[in-house]
Amino acid sequence: GGCAGTVGGSYVITVGATAPTATLTSGNATICNGQSIPLEVALTGTTPFTFVYSINGVDQPPVTTSDLFYTINAAPTSGVNTYTLVSVSASGCPGTVGGSYTITVGAAPSATLSGMTSVCQGQAADLTVTFTGTGPYTFNYTADGVAQTPVTTSANPYTLSVSPAVNTTYLLTSVDVSGCVGT
């Protein structure tokens, strides 16, 4: 004996989109201050996607896109910067993320030229080029305004031997370390 009741109603559950994925192409790079590097994010699932990435653990504003590939234009200005994906969702469904990219911003090098101010005719003079930054270094110089062959070296300081036949003025015009050009 129990009391018979009435039952009724129905409830429909709609299955949403496939859970999305977002993958940041992993890697490492060294750039100079003022340069940028494209970071590629590959997305799968139903568009549109909304994802969040972080730089050194600090979340950036959400990005919403309908593209299956998205490019983050990374342009850090100093130090070591690690980009990672934090979250992705599509049509309200959370997904999975992966990948990280580390960018090191190199400092522009500098170079100083010093050495002997006079030699006897026919004698060699040793000039010294002293650098800041981490080599290898490539430097350009002129002799009386005429460009000379660029020199690449890991030595710091570097000894540049010259044998001028007449009074000659030597001038450093640039120094480069891994694409970072200094003075």
Disulfide bonds with the S-S distance in Angstrom:
Cys32-Cys180 1.80
